Protein backbone atom coordinates (compact mmCIF):
# COMPACT_ATOMS: atom_id res chain seq x y z
CA UNK A 1 0.00 0.00 0.00
CA UNK A 2 2.02 2.91 -1.28
CA UNK A 3 -0.54 5.51 -0.14
CA UNK A 4 0.98 5.65 3.35
CA UNK A 5 4.42 6.33 1.86
CA UNK A 6 3.14 9.05 -0.43
CA UNK A 7 1.35 10.82 2.43
CA UNK A 8 4.49 10.85 4.61
CA UNK A 9 6.73 11.84 1.70
CA UNK A 10 5.26 15.34 1.72
CA UNK A 11 5.71 15.62 5.49
CA UNK A 12 8.82 17.58 6.55
CA UNK A 13 11.52 15.44 8.11
CA UNK A 14 12.73 18.30 10.31
CA UNK A 15 11.12 21.28 11.99
CA UNK A 16 12.85 24.64 11.81
CA UNK A 17 11.91 26.51 14.96
CA UNK A 18 12.65 30.24 14.96
CA UNK A 19 12.14 32.32 18.09
CA UNK A 20 10.69 35.61 16.83
CA UNK A 21 11.53 37.09 20.25
CA UNK A 22 15.22 36.33 19.89
CA UNK A 23 15.63 36.90 16.14
CA UNK A 24 17.02 40.37 15.42
CA UNK A 25 16.69 40.02 11.64
CA UNK A 26 20.40 40.04 10.81
CA UNK A 27 19.95 37.55 7.92
CA UNK A 28 23.04 35.47 8.66
CA UNK A 29 20.97 32.26 8.67
CA UNK A 30 19.50 33.15 5.28
CA UNK A 31 22.99 33.47 3.82
CA UNK A 32 24.08 30.06 5.12
CA UNK A 33 21.00 28.00 4.21
CA UNK A 34 21.96 25.77 1.23
CA UNK A 35 18.29 25.07 0.38
CA UNK A 36 17.14 28.71 0.57
CA UNK A 37 14.19 27.92 2.80
CA UNK A 38 14.58 31.03 4.98
CA UNK A 39 13.43 34.54 4.13
CA UNK A 40 13.25 37.90 5.88
CA UNK A 41 9.75 39.30 6.16
CA UNK A 42 8.08 42.40 7.46
CA UNK A 43 9.49 45.74 8.52
CA UNK A 44 11.65 44.12 11.19
CA UNK A 45 13.11 41.64 8.64
CA UNK A 46 12.72 38.73 11.06
CA UNK A 47 13.28 35.33 9.53
CA UNK A 48 10.49 33.00 8.46
CA UNK A 49 10.59 29.48 7.01
CA UNK A 50 9.35 29.35 3.40
CA UNK A 51 9.34 25.57 2.82
CA UNK A 52 10.18 23.38 5.79
CA UNK A 53 9.89 20.19 3.70
CA UNK A 54 13.16 21.09 1.93
CA UNK A 55 15.21 21.25 5.14
CA UNK A 56 18.11 18.75 5.04
CA UNK A 57 19.14 19.14 8.71
CA UNK A 58 22.53 20.62 7.87
CA UNK A 59 22.12 22.92 10.93
CA UNK A 60 24.02 25.74 9.21
CA UNK A 61 21.35 28.27 10.21
CA UNK A 62 21.25 27.04 13.79
CA UNK A 63 25.02 27.04 14.22
CA UNK A 64 25.56 30.49 12.70
CA UNK A 65 22.70 32.33 14.41
CA UNK A 66 24.41 34.75 16.82
CA UNK A 67 21.24 35.02 18.92
CA UNK A 68 20.51 31.26 19.27
CA UNK A 69 17.06 31.94 17.80
CA UNK A 70 16.95 28.81 15.60
CA UNK A 71 16.53 25.14 16.46
CA UNK A 72 16.36 22.24 14.02
CA UNK A 73 14.45 19.30 15.48
CA UNK A 74 13.10 16.06 13.99
CA UNK A 75 9.44 16.31 13.05
CA UNK A 76 6.95 14.07 14.82
CA UNK A 77 6.32 12.22 11.54
CA UNK A 78 10.04 11.43 11.35
CA UNK A 79 9.99 9.91 14.86
CA UNK A 80 7.18 7.48 14.12
CA UNK A 81 8.17 3.91 13.30
Long-range contacts (C-beta under 8 A, 24 or more apart in sequence): 8-77, 10-53, 11-53, 11-75, 11-77, 11-78, 12-52, 12-53, 12-55, 12-75, 12-77, 13-53, 13-55, 13-57, 13-74, 13-75, 13-77, 13-78, 14-52, 14-55, 14-56, 14-57, 14-72, 14-73, 14-74, 14-75, 14-78, 15-52, 15-72, 15-73, 15-74, 15-75, 16-49, 16-52, 16-55, 16-61, 16-70, 16-71, 16-72, 17-70, 17-71, 17-72, 17-73, 18-46, 18-47, 18-48, 18-49, 18-69, 18-70, 19-69, 19-70, 20-46, 20-69, 21-69, 22-67, 22-68, 22-69, 23-47, 23-65, 23-67, 23-69, 23-70, 24-67, 24-69, 26-66, 26-67, 28-64, 28-65, 28-66, 29-60, 29-61, 29-62, 29-64, 29-65, 29-70, 30-61, 32-60, 32-61, 32-64, 33-60, 33-61, 34-58, 34-60
